[in-house]
Amino acid sequence: MDSFKNEVRDHLVATYETVHEELRNGIQFIREAWVLILLLLSLIVFVILLAKPAPPTHVLMGTGSVGDSYEDLAKQYADYFKKNGVTLELEQTKGAEENLHRLKDRNDRMQAAFIQGGVVTSREQAQGLQSLGSVGYEPFWIFYRNDLFDFDSTHRFEFLKYPISIGEPGSGTYLHTVRLLQLNQLELTDNFKTFSNKDAVEAFKNGTIDTVIMVDGLESENVQAMINDPRARMAGFIRAEAFSRALPIYHVLNIPEGSLSLARNEPPQTIQTIAPTTNLVIDPNMHPAIQLLFLQAAEKINGGRSFFSSYGEFPDYKESIIEESEIATNFYKNGAPRLMEYMPFWLAEFFHRMLILLLPLVAFAYPILKAMPAYRLSRVRARLNEIYGALKLFEQELETQYDLSQHDAYLKRLDELDKRAQKLRVPRTIVSEYYTLRTTIDFVRNLIEGPIRARNT
């Protein structure tokens, strides 16, 4: 039992002595290499200042008008963000025009919005915006009152004689409809009503209007209300290909017979329509990690097979007017960073940011860290050499100007050199050099005390 206690005590003493020795060496190292350590800390501060800050935990996104497809889609994005520890606040707007204006305003908190392709028509108009790509199609829907006239058997523009909703000013529906009317050299008349899509559905139900035009996703509450209204019938674009050639922003989509309602056989025959894409547009100052989160959400929510798109078709960059974000370009080329496939967003983003921070830091720090041991050795050797130099001069003085009456003064000078040597904290690799110095000091001391011993004998 006693031997066990002794063994434990020996281990504890050894541990204490080791820790004490390492701490002493560390303190001494800091004293000797403080210049290099200061330089390294300066580099760390410099790299941290260059590194991007942590991503925000709160982002504002515009959704558009009530009942539009953007409303439900944005809620899905908000749910995805919530699972990843970020709050995506949704705010209703009047449509594309307001969203674009607010995204360009650097004093506005809004940083993202869904914008229909083709709403931005020039590079000048696209300045101050970036795109994360397209996430779906937004078809033209033309619904007419089936008990009023037969759209397929009448002249293609006869329905314009009846009250028709073309969307409220500033909305994507209004902008696209006016563009197509101009393309056909048609002018706006009193028959064109500027209702919001939601108000247009109500106006159709109460008979205020007879035709509704919407540019919106199939999942839209307003589109679904018109599809399920037994008094409404959908008209197709008989010149869809011509429109898509005249305006390449439009994609030709097929709606097979009965695909919208098998029970009502809606549409009664396969028809074509045209569609711009839904684009995820952002403020260019949006944090790269939040951009990645939007892209991952788009891949999860919009990447599957839908009524109009095939599996994996979205997200994709299909709009060439608004500049694509570099983050999106890299995402479409290489996918999300590997870390985000195996870790929660906040943790993966932290490690990814730290990796970006540490790589240049290591590049700077490696030569400094590598130089530190040699720097310390050179510093200690320099001090040893200083004492050696002083000792050599002292020895030469004794050889040429020895004065027995100065015996005590000689010993005092030698003791001072010895104390300087004793204060040195010497690395183990040059301990032999240290003790050689101490031995040399003793050798000179013996030279001084030799005459005194000879005199006494």
N, C-alpha and C positions, 0 to 999 in steps of 0.2 A: 504493500500500500504506500509506504514511504517512497519507494522507488518511483511509483506512478506519479505521486505528488511532485517529486523532484523533476521528473521528466516534463510534467505540465508547466512547472515554474520555469524550467529552462526554455521551453518553447515560447512562453509569454515574454520572458526577458529578451530572447532573441528577436521576437517580433517587434517589441518596443525599441530595441536598439536599431533594428533595420529601418523602422519608420522614422525614428529620430535622425538617423544618419541621412536618409533620403531627403527629409525636410531641410536639414542643414545644407545638404548639397544643392537642393533646389534654390534656397535663399541665396547661397553663394553664387549659383549660376545666374540668377537674376541680377545680382550686383555686378557680375562680370560681363554679362551679355545684354545689358539693358538697352544698348543702342539698337541691336538687332531686334530685340523684342518690341521696342517702340516702333521700329520700321514695320514690323509684321502687323502690329495692331493698327497702324495707320492704313496699311493696305486693306485690312479687314473692314475698317470703317468706310474706306473709299468704295469697295465692292458693294457693301450694304447700301450705300447711297445710290449706286447705279442700279441695284436690283429693283424690280417692280414690287410695290407694296402688296400686301395680302389682298385677295379679292373681296369686294363688298359682300355683305350678307343680305343686302336689300337692293332690289332692282325694280325700276318702274317700266311698265310696258303698256302701250296703247292697244286697244282691242277693236275699235270701230263702232258701228251703230248697233243698236239693240236688235237681237235676233239674227245677226249675221253669223256666218260660219266661224269668223275669227273669235267670237265670244267663247264658243265651246272649245275651240282649239287652244286658245290662250289658257283656259282653265286646266286643260291637260298638261300644258307646259308648267303651269304654276304648281300642280301636284308633283310633277317630276322634280322641279326645283326644291320643293319642300322636303322630299325624300333625301335630297342631297344637302340639306342644311342651309338653303338660301331661300329667302322670301321674294317671290315674284309678284309684285303688286300690279294689279290690272286696273286700267282706267279707261272708261268709255270715251270715245271721241266721235266727231262727226264724219270721220272717214279719212281717206288717203291724204287729202290736201292738208288737213290739220296735223296729221301724223308727220308728214314730211317737214312742215314748218317747225314743229316742236323738236324733231330730231336734229335739225340744223341749229337750233337755238342753244348755244352752249350754257346758257343760264337756266335752261329747262332741265328738270330731273329725268325726263323720259329718255330712255336709252335704247329702246327696241320697239318695233311695231311690224305688223304684217301689212305689206303694200302690194297691190296688184301690179303685175308686170305691165309695162306700157304706160303707166301713170307718169313716170319720169321719162321725158322724151329727148333730152339733150344732156351733153356732158356738163354744161353750165348748171343746169338744174340739179344734176347729181352731185355737184360739189358739196363737200361736208357730210356725205353719206357713204356708208359701206354696206355691202350685202354679204350675208352668210349663206346665200343660195336660195333656191326655190324649194318649197315643201309640198306643193300640190297644184292642181288645176282649178281654175274658177271659170266654169262655163258661162256663156250667154244663155239665159233662159227667157224665152218669150212665151208667155201664157196668155191665151185669148179666151173670150167667153164663147163657148161652143154652141150656145143657142142663138147667138147673134149673127154669126157668119161662118162660113167654111173657109178656113185660112188656106187650105191646099187648092181649092178650086177658084179662088179669087185672084185678082191681080196682086202681086206681091207687096204693093204699097197701099192697097185699099184700106188695110187696117189702121193706117195713119189718120184716116178721117174720123176715127172714134177716139174718145179720151184715153190717153195712154200714159202710164207712169214711166219716167226715164231716170228715176233716182234723184236725190237731192243734190244741189250744187256742192261741189267739193268731194263728193263720193266717187268711188271707182266706177260704179254703174253709170253715173251721169257722164263722166269724162269719156268712157268707152263708147257709150251710145251716141254722144254728140260727134265723136270722131267718125263713127260709121255713117252717120247721117251726112256729114260733110263729104265723106268718100263717095257717097251716092248723089252728091250735089242736091241734097234736100235741106230745106230751111225749117227752123223751129216755128211752130204755129201755136195757137191757143189750145190746141188739142193735147199738147205735151205738158204733162203735169209733173212737177218736181217734188214728189213725195219720197220720203225715206222708204226703204223696202218694207219695214214693218207697217207703216201707214198705208203703203200701197196694197198690202194684203187686206187690210180692213176696208179700204176704199173699193177694192174688187168685190168683196163680200156684200157691201151695201149698195153696189151698183153705180158708184160715182165714176169709176173708170171701167173700161172694157178690156184693156190689154195691160199687162205688167211685164216690164223688162227688168231683169236682175242679172248682175254679174257677181256670182257668189258660188260657194262650194255646195255640193249636193247635200251635205249634212246640215246646212243652214236651216234654222227653224222656219225662216220665211219661205225658203224654197220648198221645204217639205209641206208647209201649209198649202202652197199652190198645187203641188203634185197631188195632194190628197183631197183637193176641192173638186167635187164631181162636175161643177160647172166650168172648170178650167181645162183647157187642152193645150198641149205644148206644140209649138211650131219649130221646125228645123230651118237650118240655113241651106238653101238649095245651091248656093254658090260659096260654100265654106272654103273650098280649095282656093278660089279666087281671092277671098278675103285674106287667107293666110299667106298668099304670095304677095299681095299688096302691102300687108303689114305683117312681117315675120314674127312679131311678138305673139301672134295668135297660133295656137295649135288646133288641128282638126281632130275632133273627138266623135266617136260613134255612140249612139244610144240605141241599142237593139229594140226591136218590137217587144212590147210588154215588159221591158226590164224595169221600168219605174213602178208599175202596178200590174201584176199578172191578172188580178181580179177584174180590173177595168181595161186591160190590154192597153196600157199607157206607156209609151206612145203606140198608136195603132199600126205603125209601120216603123222600120228602122230609119232613123233620121241622123243628120249630122249637125253639129254645132261647133262653134269656135271658142277658144278659151285662152286667156292669158294665164300666167302662173301666179301663185301666191309666193311672194318673196319676203324673207326675213331680213329686214333692213335695220341697221344699228347706227348708233353714234360711234364714229371711229375711235373715240376715247374709251370705249368699253374695255374693261379689264380682259386680257387674253383668256384667263381661266373661265370667266363668265361666258365668253364667246364659245369656248369648248363645251361648256355645259349646255348652251343653246343647241349646238350642233349634235351633241349626244341625245338631247331630248328630241330633236327633229328625226334622228335616225331611229329612235325607239318608237316615236308616235307616228311619223309619216313614212317610215321605211317599208311598211308592209304592203300587201296587195290591197287595192281599193277598187271602187267601181270604174275609175278612169285610168288608174296607174297600175303598172306591174310591180312585182316584188323588187325592192331595191332601187326603183327608179328615182325616188326622192330620199333624202335631200340631194340636190344637185344644182350646179350653177348653170341656169338656163337664161338668165337676164344679163345682157352684155352692156347695158347703159351704166348701171351703178357698179362701181369698182368692187371687185371681190376682196374681202378681207384676207390678209396673208395667213391668218389662223385657219380660215376656211379652205384656202388653197392647199395648205399643208394637210389638213384633215382629210380632204377628198383624195389626196395623193397617198398618204401614209396611214390614215386612220387616227384614232385617239391615242395619246401616249399610253404605253403598255401599263404603267402604274394604275391608270384609271380603270383598267379591266379587272383588277384584282383588289382594289382598295376603295373605300368610300371617297367621294369627291374631295372633301376637305382635306383628308389625309394624303391622297394622291397628289393634290395640288401643292400641299406643303412640301412633300418630298421633291416634287418636280421643281418647285421654286428654289429649294435648297440646293438641288443638284446644279441648277443654272448658276447659283451663287457660288458654290464650292469649286466648280471646275476652274474658273479663272483665278479663284483664290489659291487653289493648289498650285496652279502654274506660277503664281507669284511667290507663294510661300515655300515651295519645294527647295529652291536654291538657298533660301534664307535658313530653313531648318537644317539643310544639309551642311551649311557653313557653320552652324552654331557650335558643334563639338570642336571643330578645328579652331574656331574663333576663341573658345574658352581656353583650349590648350595653348594657343599662341599668347593669350593674355597672361596666363599663369607662367609660361616660360619667359615672357618678357620681364615679369617681376622677379623671377629667379635670376635671370641674367643681370637685372639691375643690382641685386644684392651681390652676385658674383663680381660684377664690375667694381662696386664699392669695396668689396673685400680685396680684390686684386690691387686697387690703388692703395688701400691701407697696408697691404703686405709690402708693396714697393716702398712705401714711406718708412716702414720699419727697417727695411734693408739699408736704406740710404741715410736716414735721419733718426735712428733709434736713440732715445734718451731714457735712461733708467729711471730718472725722476718722474717721468710721465707714465709710469707703469699703471697706476690706477686709472688714469684718463684713457689709456689704451684699452684696458679691460672694459671700461664703460662704453666706449665706442663699439667694441666687439659685441657687448651684450645687447646694444641697440640693434645691430645687424641681426643677431640671433632672434630677438623679439619680432623683428620684421618677418623673418623666415617662419617663425612659429604661427603668426597670424594668417599665413597663406592657407587657403583651402585647396588642396591639390587633388586632382583626379587620380584614380588608382593607376591609370596607365603611365603616369610619370612620378609615382611615389619614389622610385629609386633615385631620380634626379633630385628630389627634395632632400632625401636623406644624405645624398652625396654632398649637397650644400651644407647641411648641418655638420657633417663630418669634417668638411673643409674648414668651417668656422672653429671647430674644436682643435683642428691642426694648428691654425694660426694662434689660438689661445695658448696652446702648449709652447709655441715659439716665444710668446711674450713671457710666460711664466718660467721658462727654462733658465734664464739668467738669474732670476730670484732664487730658484731652487739651488742653483750652483753656488750662489753667494752664501746661502744659509748652510750649505754643507762644507 
